[in-house]
Amino acid sequence: MAFFPSWALTGGREKVLGRAKDRTVRKEMLKDIETGRPKWPHRGKNDWSLNIMRQLGWDAVTVMAVHSEKNKCLEGRNFADLGSERGKHPFDVMCDLLIEEDGRVLVFESMSEPDDYFTEKYTFPALEDPRTMVTTDTILMGIGRPSYLFYGCYPKFINRYVFDKKLIDLPSAVARCTSLPAASFGIKNRGLVREGYFADLLVMDPENFKTEAVFRDPERHPEGLDMVIINGRVVLSDGELHPGMTPGRVLRRNDQPVPGE
């Protein structure tokens, strides 16, 4: 629903879905999407700046998660392809899906295929900058299709940019994921292998630490990972997770535990 014209989003979810059900209003929404020209600040009816469909196209949005079993088969599909298969406009497919799922549809939008090399090249200067830290905001929700970054962020960073592209050396790459963010965000007693620090350790075979996870096939566990230790407790060894091990904790700048507590 975030891709609807701004005027169609007033009044809460039920009213928004009601507009999607109304064929006349739906046509009006589609017209504003297809003819609107973004302006800032936007004052008019169809000049909102987040008109993603006009800017990127209907094939830029992929269904990532739905709640009903009926529509699970749509996860990982984009609306342009679904529209072509069903003989409908992609916007009609989008509205129909939102109605069936009571508005609970998670999508991913991108101006190109997420694994596109041309787009990836734009990240190279940032990756070479010694101030750049590496992380992912991906959350495993337990529903839908997970992001491939959940499985492959760090293995890809190490394998591709250290050993394949040779943009940075291994010690620097490790620091970008550990000591640099710990120092930058004031996280005490973490990020280094040092006496008195919390034992957050990853044992890997660096040259073989890699992933085959990609956007269209995300659920691939990394290779070359031997052991993971969180707060001194082994949670993975020999490629197997230890059931029931949840030693992680929330880290706050001004409320951090002391080693041994």
CYANA upper distance limits for C-alpha pairs under 8 A (distance plus 0.5 A):
  1 MET  CA      9 LEU  CA      8.06
  1 MET  CA     16 VAL  CA      8.45
  1 MET  CA     98 LEU  CA      8.38
  1 MET  CA    103 GLY  CA      7.90
  2 ALA  CA      9 LEU  CA      8.50
  3 PHE  CA     50 LEU  CA      7.63
  3 PHE  CA     51 ASN  CA      6.83
  3 PHE  CA     52 ILE  CA      6.75
  3 PHE  CA     53 MET  CA      7.47
  4 PHE  CA      8 ALA  CA      6.86
  4 PHE  CA      9 LEU  CA      7.47
  4 PHE  CA     29 MET  CA      7.45
  4 PHE  CA     33 ILE  CA      8.06
  4 PHE  CA     51 ASN  CA      8.23
  5 PRO  CA      9 LEU  CA      7.57
  5 PRO  CA     29 MET  CA      6.83
  5 PRO  CA     32 ASP  CA      7.37
  5 PRO  CA     33 ILE  CA      7.19
  5 PRO  CA     45 LYS  CA      8.37
  5 PRO  CA     46 ASN  CA      7.10
  5 PRO  CA     48 TRP  CA      7.53
  5 PRO  CA     51 ASN  CA      7.80
  6 SER  CA     10 THR  CA      8.01
  6 SER  CA     45 LYS  CA      8.21
  6 SER  CA     46 ASN  CA      8.35
  6 SER  CA     48 TRP  CA      7.15
  7 TRP  CA     45 LYS  CA      7.24
  8 ALA  CA     16 VAL  CA      6.69
  8 ALA  CA     19 ARG  CA      7.67
  8 ALA  CA     29 MET  CA      7.90
  9 LEU  CA     13 ARG  CA      8.34
  9 LEU  CA     16 VAL  CA      6.13
 10 THR  CA     15 LYS  CA      7.97
 10 THR  CA     16 VAL  CA      7.48
 11 GLY  CA     15 LYS  CA      6.23
 11 GLY  CA     16 VAL  CA      7.55
 12 GLY  CA     16 VAL  CA      6.85
 13 ARG  CA     17 LEU  CA      6.60
 13 ARG  CA    103 GLY  CA      7.65
 14 GLU  CA     18 GLY  CA      6.55
 15 LYS  CA     19 ARG  CA      6.82
 16 VAL  CA     20 ALA  CA      6.96
 17 LEU  CA     21 LYS  CA      6.79
 17 LEU  CA     98 LEU  CA      7.87
 17 LEU  CA     99 ILE  CA      6.73
 17 LEU  CA    102 ASP  CA      8.12
 17 LEU  CA    103 GLY  CA      7.61
 18 GLY  CA     22 ASP  CA      6.93
 19 ARG  CA     25 VAL  CA      6.34
 19 ARG  CA     26 ARG  CA      7.04
 20 ALA  CA     25 VAL  CA      7.52
 20 ALA  CA     26 ARG  CA      5.95
 20 ALA  CA     95 CYS  CA      6.17
 20 ALA  CA     96 ASP  CA      8.31
 20 ALA  CA     99 ILE  CA      7.96
 21 LYS  CA     26 ARG  CA      7.74
 21 LYS  CA     95 CYS  CA      8.02
 21 LYS  CA     96 ASP  CA      8.32
 21 LYS  CA     99 ILE  CA      7.81
 22 ASP  CA     26 ARG  CA      6.50
 23 ARG  CA     27 LYS  CA      6.72
 24 THR  CA     28 GLU  CA      6.98
 25 VAL  CA     29 MET  CA      6.73
 26 ARG  CA     30 LEU  CA      6.74
 27 LYS  CA     31 LYS  CA      6.61
 28 GLU  CA     32 ASP  CA      6.83
 29 MET  CA     33 ILE  CA      6.74
 30 LEU  CA     34 GLU  CA      6.66
 30 LEU  CA     91 PHE  CA      7.57
 31 LYS  CA     35 THR  CA      6.50
 31 LYS  CA     36 GLY  CA      8.45
 32 ASP  CA     36 GLY  CA      5.68
 32 ASP  CA     45 LYS  CA      8.30
 32 ASP  CA     46 ASN  CA      5.70
 33 ILE  CA     46 ASN  CA      7.66
 33 ILE  CA     51 ASN  CA      7.04
 33 ILE  CA     53 MET  CA      7.31
 33 ILE  CA     54 ARG  CA      6.62
 34 GLU  CA     53 MET  CA      8.34
 34 GLU  CA     54 ARG  CA      6.31
 35 THR  CA     46 ASN  CA      8.13
 35 THR  CA     54 ARG  CA      8.48
 36 GLY  CA     46 ASN  CA      5.25
 36 GLY  CA     47 ASP  CA      5.73
 36 GLY  CA     48 TRP  CA      8.15
 36 GLY  CA     51 ASN  CA      8.20
 36 GLY  CA     54 ARG  CA      8.28
 37 ARG  CA     46 ASN  CA      7.51
 37 ARG  CA     47 ASP  CA      5.55
 37 ARG  CA     48 TRP  CA      8.07
 37 ARG  CA     49 SER  CA      8.47
 38 PRO  CA     42 HIS  CA      7.81
 38 PRO  CA     46 ASN  CA      8.30
 38 PRO  CA     47 ASP  CA      4.99
 38 PRO  CA     48 TRP  CA      5.81
 38 PRO  CA     49 SER  CA      5.05
 38 PRO  CA     50 LEU  CA      7.99
 38 PRO  CA     51 ASN  CA      7.55
 39 LYS  CA     47 ASP  CA      6.02
 39 LYS  CA     48 TRP  CA      6.93
 39 LYS  CA     49 SER  CA      6.44
 40 TRP  CA     48 TRP  CA      8.26
 40 TRP  CA     49 SER  CA      7.24
 42 HIS  CA     47 ASP  CA      6.15
 42 HIS  CA     48 TRP  CA      5.87
 42 HIS  CA     49 SER  CA      7.45
 43 ARG  CA     47 ASP  CA      7.67
 43 ARG  CA     48 TRP  CA      8.36
 44 GLY  CA     48 TRP  CA      8.12
 51 ASN  CA     55 GLN  CA      6.82
 52 ILE  CA     56 LEU  CA      6.20
 52 ILE  CA     57 GLY  CA      7.81
 53 MET  CA     57 GLY  CA      5.33
 53 MET  CA     58 TRP  CA      6.20
 53 MET  CA     60 ALA  CA      8.28
 56 LEU  CA     60 ALA  CA      6.40
 56 LEU  CA    110 SER  CA      8.13
 56 LEU  CA    111 MET  CA      6.04
 58 TRP  CA     78 ASN  CA      8.03
 58 TRP  CA     79 PHE  CA      6.40
 58 TRP  CA     80 ALA  CA      5.73
 58 TRP  CA     90 PRO  CA      7.07
 59 ASP  CA     78 ASN  CA      5.99
 59 ASP  CA     79 PHE  CA      6.37
 59 ASP  CA     80 ALA  CA      5.28
 59 ASP  CA     81 ASP  CA      7.69
 60 ALA  CA     78 ASN  CA      7.54
 60 ALA  CA    109 GLU  CA      5.83
 60 ALA  CA    110 SER  CA      5.81
 60 ALA  CA    111 MET  CA      6.34
 60 ALA  CA    112 SER  CA      7.38
 61 VAL  CA     78 ASN  CA      6.01
 61 VAL  CA     79 PHE  CA      6.97
 61 VAL  CA    107 VAL  CA      6.91
 61 VAL  CA    108 PHE  CA      6.11
 61 VAL  CA    109 GLU  CA      4.89
 61 VAL  CA    110 SER  CA      7.28
 62 THR  CA     75 GLU  CA      8.09
 62 THR  CA     76 GLY  CA      6.42
 62 THR  CA     77 ARG  CA      5.87
 62 THR  CA     78 ASN  CA      4.66
 62 THR  CA     79 PHE  CA      7.21
 62 THR  CA    107 VAL  CA      5.94
 62 THR  CA    108 PHE  CA      5.70
 62 THR  CA    109 GLU  CA      6.84
 63 VAL  CA     74 LEU  CA      7.07
 63 VAL  CA     75 GLU  CA      5.46
 63 VAL  CA     76 GLY  CA      5.93
 63 VAL  CA     77 ARG  CA      6.14
 63 VAL  CA     78 ASN  CA      6.67
 63 VAL  CA     79 PHE  CA      8.29
 63 VAL  CA    105 VAL  CA      7.82
 63 VAL  CA    106 LEU  CA      6.81
 63 VAL  CA    107 VAL  CA      5.06
 63 VAL  CA    108 PHE  CA      7.08
 64 MET  CA     75 GLU  CA      5.58
 64 MET  CA     76 GLY  CA      6.21
 64 MET  CA    105 VAL  CA      8.15
 64 MET  CA    106 LEU  CA      5.89
 64 MET  CA    107 VAL  CA      5.40
 64 MET  CA    108 PHE  CA      6.91
 64 MET  CA    144 GLY  CA      6.24
 64 MET  CA    145 ARG  CA      5.68
 64 MET  CA    146 PRO  CA      7.83
 65 ALA  CA     72 LYS  CA      8.10
 65 ALA  CA     75 GLU  CA      6.39
 65 ALA  CA    105 VAL  CA      6.37
 65 ALA  CA    106 LEU  CA      5.44
 65 ALA  CA    107 VAL  CA      7.38
 65 ALA  CA    143 ILE  CA      6.85
 65 ALA  CA    144 GLY  CA      4.32
 65 ALA  CA    145 ARG  CA      6.44
 66 VAL  CA     71 ASN  CA      7.18
 66 VAL  CA     72 LYS  CA      6.88
 66 VAL  CA     75 GLU  CA      7.77
 66 VAL  CA    101 GLU  CA      7.30
 66 VAL  CA    104 ARG  CA      6.95
 66 VAL  CA    105 VAL  CA      5.54
 66 VAL  CA    106 LEU  CA      7.12
 66 VAL  CA    143 ILE  CA      8.21
 66 VAL  CA    144 GLY  CA      6.72
 67 HIS  CA     71 ASN  CA      8.29
 67 HIS  CA     72 LYS  CA      8.14
 67 HIS  CA    101 GLU  CA      7.10
 67 HIS  CA    104 ARG  CA      7.46
 67 HIS  CA    105 VAL  CA      8.07
 67 HIS  CA    143 ILE  CA      8.18
 67 HIS  CA    144 GLY  CA      8.37
 68 SER  CA     72 LYS  CA      7.13
 68 SER  CA    101 GLU  CA      7.24
 71 ASN  CA     75 GLU  CA      8.08
 72 LYS  CA    144 GLY  CA      8.04
 75 GLU  CA    144 GLY  CA      7.18
 75 GLU  CA    145 ARG  CA      6.85
 76 GLY  CA    145 ARG  CA      7.33
 76 GLY  CA    216 ARG  CA      7.18
 77 ARG  CA     81 ASP  CA      7.68
 77 ARG  CA     82 LEU  CA      7.60
 78 ASN  CA     82 LEU  CA      6.92
 79 PHE  CA     83 GLY  CA      6.41
 79 PHE  CA     90 PRO  CA      5.67
 79 PHE  CA     91 PHE  CA      8.20
 79 PHE  CA     93 VAL  CA      7.38
 79 PHE  CA     94 MET  CA      7.38
 80 ALA  CA     84 SER  CA      6.78
 80 ALA  CA     89 HIS  CA      8.43
 80 ALA  CA     90 PRO  CA      5.89
 81 ASP  CA     85 GLU  CA      6.75
 82 LEU  CA     86 ARG  CA      6.68
 82 LEU  CA     90 PRO  CA      7.40
 82 LEU  CA     93 VAL  CA      7.62
 83 GLY  CA     87 GLY  CA      6.27
 83 GLY  CA     88 LYS  CA      5.27
 83 GLY  CA     89 HIS  CA      5.83
 83 GLY  CA     90 PRO  CA      5.06
 83 GLY  CA     92 ASP  CA      8.37
 83 GLY  CA     93 VAL  CA      6.63
 84 SER  CA     88 LYS  CA      7.03
 84 SER  CA     89 HIS  CA      8.12
 84 SER  CA     90 PRO  CA      8.29
 88 LYS  CA     92 ASP  CA      6.86
 88 LYS  CA     93 VAL  CA      7.18
 89 HIS  CA     93 VAL  CA      7.12
 90 PRO  CA     94 MET  CA      6.67
 91 PHE  CA     95 CYS  CA      6.63
 92 ASP  CA     96 ASP  CA      6.47
 93 VAL  CA     97 LEU  CA      6.56
 94 MET  CA     98 LEU  CA      6.73
 95 CYS  CA     99 ILE  CA      6.73
 96 ASP  CA    100 GLU  CA      6.72
 97 LEU  CA    101 GLU  CA      6.55
 97 LEU  CA    105 VAL  CA      8.35
 98 LEU  CA    102 ASP  CA      6.30
 98 LEU  CA    103 GLY  CA      5.06
 98 LEU  CA    104 ARG  CA      7.26
 98 LEU  CA    105 VAL  CA      7.01
 99 ILE  CA    103 GLY  CA      6.65
101 GLU  CA    105 VAL  CA      7.17
110 SER  CA    114 PRO  CA      7.21
112 SER  CA    116 ASP  CA      7.13
112 SER  CA    119 THR  CA      8.03
114 PRO  CA    215 PHE  CA      6.96
115 ASP  CA    120 GLU  CA      7.92
115 ASP  CA    214 VAL  CA      7.49
115 ASP  CA    215 PHE  CA      7.42
116 ASP  CA    120 GLU  CA      6.83
117 TYR  CA    121 LYS  CA      6.70
118 PHE  CA    122 TYR  CA      7.91
119 THR  CA    123 THR  CA      8.24
120 GLU  CA    124 PHE  CA      7.84
123 THR  CA    127 LEU  CA      6.68
124 PHE  CA    128 GLU  CA      6.77
124 PHE  CA    167 LEU  CA      8.09
125 PRO  CA    129 ASP  CA      6.95
126 ALA  CA    132 THR  CA      6.95
127 LEU  CA    132 THR  CA      6.75
127 LEU  CA    167 LEU  CA      7.87
127 LEU  CA    168 ILE  CA      8.34
128 GLU  CA    132 THR  CA      8.21
128 GLU  CA    167 LEU  CA      6.46
128 GLU  CA    168 ILE  CA      6.77
130 PRO  CA    172 SER  CA      8.36
132 THR  CA    176 ARG  CA      7.27
133 MET  CA    176 ARG  CA      5.20
133 MET  CA    177 CYS  CA      6.70
133 MET  CA    180 LEU  CA      7.32
133 MET  CA    181 PRO  CA      6.83
134 VAL  CA    176 ARG  CA      6.33
134 VAL  CA    177 CYS  CA      5.91
135 THR  CA    153 CYS  CA      8.01
135 THR  CA    154 TYR  CA      8.39
135 THR  CA    177 CYS  CA      7.29
136 THR  CA    149 LEU  CA      7.45
136 THR  CA    150 PHE  CA      8.13
136 THR  CA    153 CYS  CA      7.37
138 THR  CA    147 SER  CA      7.23
138 THR  CA    149 LEU  CA      7.10
138 THR  CA    150 PHE  CA      6.30
139 ILE  CA    150 PHE  CA      7.63
140 LEU  CA    146 PRO  CA      6.84
140 LEU  CA    147 SER  CA      8.38
140 LEU  CA    150 PHE  CA      7.52
141 MET  CA    146 PRO  CA      8.15
145 ARG  CA    218 PRO  CA      8.33
146 PRO  CA    150 PHE  CA      7.63
146 PRO  CA    218 PRO  CA      7.18
146 PRO  CA    219 GLU  CA      7.85
147 SER  CA    151 TYR  CA      8.15
147 SER  CA    215 PHE  CA      7.30
147 SER  CA    218 PRO  CA      6.78
148 TYR  CA    152 GLY  CA      6.46
148 TYR  CA    153 CYS  CA      8.19
148 TYR  CA    213 ALA  CA      6.08
148 TYR  CA    214 VAL  CA      5.99
148 TYR  CA    215 PHE  CA      5.81
148 TYR  CA    217 ASP  CA      7.85
148 TYR  CA    218 PRO  CA      4.62
148 TYR  CA    219 GLU  CA      7.25
149 LEU  CA    153 CYS  CA      5.12
149 LEU  CA    213 ALA  CA      8.36
149 LEU  CA    218 PRO  CA      8.29
151 TYR  CA    211 THR  CA      8.21
151 TYR  CA    213 ALA  CA      7.01
151 TYR  CA    218 PRO  CA      7.44
151 TYR  CA    219 GLU  CA      7.12
151 TYR  CA    220 ARG  CA      6.88
151 TYR  CA    221 HIS  CA      6.47
151 TYR  CA    222 PRO  CA      7.45
152 GLY  CA    156 LYS  CA      6.13
152 GLY  CA    210 LYS  CA      8.17
152 GLY  CA    211 THR  CA      6.07
152 GLY  CA    212 GLU  CA      8.05
152 GLY  CA    213 ALA  CA      6.24
152 GLY  CA    214 VAL  CA      8.44
152 GLY  CA    220 ARG  CA      8.31
152 GLY  CA    221 HIS  CA      8.11
152 GLY  CA    222 PRO  CA      7.24
153 CYS  CA    157 PHE  CA      6.71
154 TYR  CA    158 ILE  CA      6.62
155 PRO  CA    159 ASN  CA      6.45
155 PRO  CA    209 PHE  CA      6.05
155 PRO  CA    210 LYS  CA      4.98
155 PRO  CA    211 THR  CA      6.19
155 PRO  CA    222 PRO  CA      7.05
156 LYS  CA    160 ARG  CA      5.94
156 LYS  CA    161 TYR  CA      8.05
156 LYS  CA    210 LYS  CA      6.19
156 LYS  CA    211 THR  CA      6.51
157 PHE  CA    161 TYR  CA      6.07
157 PHE  CA    162 VAL  CA      7.80
157 PHE  CA    173 ALA  CA      8.40
158 ILE  CA    162 VAL  CA      5.84
158 ILE  CA    163 PHE  CA      7.63
158 ILE  CA    170 LEU  CA      7.83
158 ILE  CA    173 ALA  CA      7.22
158 ILE  CA    206 PRO  CA      7.95
158 ILE  CA    209 PHE  CA      7.59
158 ILE  CA    210 LYS  CA      7.84
159 ASN  CA    163 PHE  CA      5.80
159 ASN  CA    164 ASP  CA      6.79
159 ASN  CA    206 PRO  CA      8.04
159 ASN  CA    207 GLU  CA      7.14
159 ASN  CA    208 ASN  CA      7.79
159 ASN  CA    209 PHE  CA      6.65
159 ASN  CA    210 LYS  CA      5.87
160 ARG  CA    164 ASP  CA      5.15
160 ARG  CA    165 LYS  CA      6.33
160 ARG  CA    166 LYS  CA      8.27
160 ARG  CA    210 LYS  CA      8.44
161 TYR  CA    165 LYS  CA      5.31
161 TYR  CA    166 LYS  CA      6.00
161 TYR  CA    167 LEU  CA      5.91
161 TYR  CA    168 ILE  CA      7.04
162 VAL  CA    166 LYS  CA      5.10
162 VAL  CA    167 LEU  CA      6.43
162 VAL  CA    168 ILE  CA      5.81
162 VAL  CA    169 ASP  CA      6.13
162 VAL  CA    170 LEU  CA      6.54
162 VAL  CA    173 ALA  CA      7.76
163 PHE  CA    207 GLU  CA      7.34
168 ILE  CA    172 SER  CA      7.11
168 ILE  CA    173 ALA  CA      7.00
169 ASP  CA    173 ALA  CA      6.73
170 LEU  CA    174 VAL  CA      6.70
171 PRO  CA    175 ALA  CA      6.70
172 SER  CA    176 ARG  CA      6.69
173 ALA  CA    177 CYS  CA      7.29
174 VAL  CA    178 THR  CA      6.76
175 ALA  CA    179 SER  CA      5.59
175 ALA  CA    180 LEU  CA      6.08
175 ALA  CA    191 GLY  CA      8.43
176 ARG  CA    180 LEU  CA      5.86
176 ARG  CA    181 PRO  CA      7.34
177 CYS  CA    181 PRO  CA      7.16
178 THR  CA    182 ALA  CA      6.76
178 THR  CA    190 ARG  CA      8.32
178 THR  CA    191 GLY  CA      4.92
178 THR  CA    192 LEU  CA      7.54
179 SER  CA    183 ALA  CA      6.51
179 SER  CA    190 ARG  CA      7.76
179 SER  CA    191 GLY  CA      4.55
179 SER  CA    192 LEU  CA      6.27
180 LEU  CA    184 SER  CA      6.52
180 LEU  CA    191 GLY  CA      8.04
181 PRO  CA    185 PHE  CA      6.42
181 PRO  CA    187 ILE  CA      8.47
181 PRO  CA    191 GLY  CA      8.29
182 ALA  CA    186 GLY  CA      6.36
182 ALA  CA    187 ILE  CA      5.21
182 ALA  CA    188 LYS  CA      7.49
182 ALA  CA    190 ARG  CA      6.91
182 ALA  CA    191 GLY  CA      6.11
183 ALA  CA    187 ILE  CA      6.77
183 ALA  CA    188 LYS  CA      8.20
183 ALA  CA    191 GLY  CA      8.48
185 PHE  CA    253 ARG  CA      7.68
186 GLY  CA    253 ARG  CA      6.55
187 ILE  CA    251 LEU  CA      7.97
187 ILE  CA    252 ARG  CA      8.05
187 ILE  CA    253 ARG  CA      6.54
187 ILE  CA    256 GLN  CA      8.31
188 LYS  CA    256 GLN  CA      7.93
189 ASN  CA    196 GLY  CA      7.74
189 ASN  CA    197 TYR  CA      5.06
189 ASN  CA    198 PHE  CA      6.65
189 ASN  CA    259 PRO  CA      8.21
190 ARG  CA    197 TYR  CA      6.29
190 ARG  CA    198 PHE  CA      6.34
190 ARG  CA    199 ALA  CA      8.38
190 ARG  CA    200 ASP  CA      7.90
191 GLY  CA    200 ASP  CA      8.22
192 LEU  CA    197 TYR  CA      7.85
193 VAL  CA    197 TYR  CA      7.50
193 VAL  CA    199 ALA  CA      7.86
193 VAL  CA    201 LEU  CA      8.48
196 GLY  CA    259 PRO  CA      6.96
197 TYR  CA    259 PRO  CA      7.00
198 PHE  CA    231 ASN  CA      5.91
198 PHE  CA    232 GLY  CA      7.25
198 PHE  CA    259 PRO  CA      6.57
199 ALA  CA    229 ILE  CA      7.29
199 ALA  CA    230 ILE  CA      6.82
199 ALA  CA    231 ASN  CA      5.45
199 ALA  CA    232 GLY  CA      5.11
199 ALA  CA    233 ARG  CA      8.48
200 ASP  CA    228 VAL  CA      8.29
200 ASP  CA    229 ILE  CA      5.94
200 ASP  CA    230 ILE  CA      5.07
200 ASP  CA    231 ASN  CA      5.89
200 ASP  CA    232 GLY  CA      7.01
201 LEU  CA    228 VAL  CA      6.41
201 LEU  CA    229 ILE  CA      5.46
201 LEU  CA    230 ILE  CA      7.11
202 LEU  CA    225 LEU  CA      8.21
202 LEU  CA    226 ASP  CA      8.26
202 LEU  CA    227 MET  CA      6.33
202 LEU  CA    228 VAL  CA      5.14
202 LEU  CA    229 ILE  CA      6.81
203 VAL  CA    225 LEU  CA      6.91
203 VAL  CA    226 ASP  CA      5.92
203 VAL  CA    227 MET  CA      5.43
203 VAL  CA    228 VAL  CA      6.87
204 MET  CA    209 PHE  CA      6.94
204 MET  CA    224 GLY  CA      6.09
204 MET  CA    225 LEU  CA      5.06
204 MET  CA    226 ASP  CA      5.82
204 MET  CA    227 MET  CA      7.51
205 ASP  CA    209 PHE  CA      6.20
205 ASP  CA    224 GLY  CA      5.52
205 ASP  CA    225 LEU  CA      7.05
205 ASP  CA    226 ASP  CA      7.97
206 PRO  CA    224 GLY  CA      7.63
207 GLU  CA    224 GLY  CA      8.46
208 ASN  CA    223 GLU  CA      7.02
208 ASN  CA    224 GLY  CA      5.46
209 PHE  CA    222 PRO  CA      7.34
209 PHE  CA    223 GLU  CA      5.88
209 PHE  CA    224 GLY  CA      4.73
209 PHE  CA    225 LEU  CA      6.72
210 LYS  CA    222 PRO  CA      6.13
210 LYS  CA    223 GLU  CA      5.90
210 LYS  CA    224 GLY  CA      7.22
211 THR  CA    220 ARG  CA      7.50
211 THR  CA    221 HIS  CA      7.33
211 THR  CA    222 PRO  CA      5.09
211 THR  CA    223 GLU  CA      6.68
212 GLU  CA    220 ARG  CA      6.62
212 GLU  CA    221 HIS  CA      8.33
212 GLU  CA    222 PRO  CA      7.70
213 ALA  CA    217 ASP  CA      6.49
213 ALA  CA    218 PRO  CA      5.10
213 ALA  CA    219 GLU  CA      6.77
213 ALA  CA    220 ARG  CA      5.44
213 ALA  CA    221 HIS  CA      7.92
213 ALA  CA    222 PRO  CA      8.46
214 VAL  CA    218 PRO  CA      5.54
225 LEU  CA    238 ASP  CA      8.41
225 LEU  CA    239 GLY  CA      7.32
226 ASP  CA    236 LEU  CA      8.19
226 ASP  CA    237 SER  CA      6.21
226 ASP  CA    238 ASP  CA      5.79
226 ASP  CA    239 GLY  CA      6.63
227 MET  CA    234 VAL  CA      7.82
227 MET  CA    235 VAL  CA      8.19
227 MET  CA    236 LEU  CA      5.72
227 MET  CA    237 SER  CA      4.85
227 MET  CA    238 ASP  CA      7.00
227 MET  CA    239 GLY  CA      7.80
228 VAL  CA    234 VAL  CA      6.50
228 VAL  CA    235 VAL  CA      6.27
228 VAL  CA    236 LEU  CA      5.54
228 VAL  CA    237 SER  CA      7.16
229 ILE  CA    233 ARG  CA      5.73
229 ILE  CA    234 VAL  CA      4.87
229 ILE  CA    235 VAL  CA      6.29
229 ILE  CA    236 LEU  CA      7.65
230 ILE  CA    234 VAL  CA      7.03
230 ILE  CA    235 VAL  CA      7.39
230 ILE  CA    247 PRO  CA      6.68
230 ILE  CA    248 GLY  CA      6.82
231 ASN  CA    247 PRO  CA      6.80
231 ASN  CA    248 GLY  CA      7.38
233 ARG  CA    247 PRO  CA      7.36
234 VAL  CA    242 HIS  CA      8.12
234 VAL  CA    245 MET  CA      8.46
235 VAL  CA    241 LEU  CA      6.37
235 VAL  CA    242 HIS  CA      5.71
235 VAL  CA    243 PRO  CA      8.48
235 VAL  CA    245 MET  CA      6.29
235 VAL  CA    246 THR  CA      8.21
236 LEU  CA    240 GLU  CA      5.93
236 LEU  CA    241 LEU  CA      4.88
236 LEU  CA    242 HIS  CA      6.23
237 SER  CA    241 LEU  CA      7.22
237 SER  CA    242 HIS  CA      8.26
251 LEU  CA    255 ASP  CA      7.90
251 LEU  CA    256 GLN  CA      6.69
252 ARG  CA    256 GLN  CA      6.33
257 PRO  CA    261 GLU  CA      7.27
